[in-house]
Amino acid sequence: MFPKEELFSLTSQIVRSSRSVCSNISEGYRKRQYEKHFKSKISYADCENSET
């Protein structure tokens, strides 16, 4: 699947990126009364989702 020499770093990045999606969505939801902050966090989540 992944080259052996890159296995740890690639899988680590996938795990961190996928966790970041959930974190950004939940933080954005908690701050939903602040429209700019909400949009910013949802945008970060979308970017991390694309990366993953």
Steps between C-alpha positions, in 0.01 A plus 500: 500500500752768616876482453657350816722801566199734494243278670508661844501862386221451246271305729569746782402791276177324397407440865576859605317645201188288555490597870535864406185485286287400800671748731444791263135413444431470873686822582317683222166371627576620854582846361210508251365828640817667364447466126858574390651257750247233402577540129872494570484170691274338242741613230793344692303178534432495127870551425605222736235273353637563151851429622394172656 
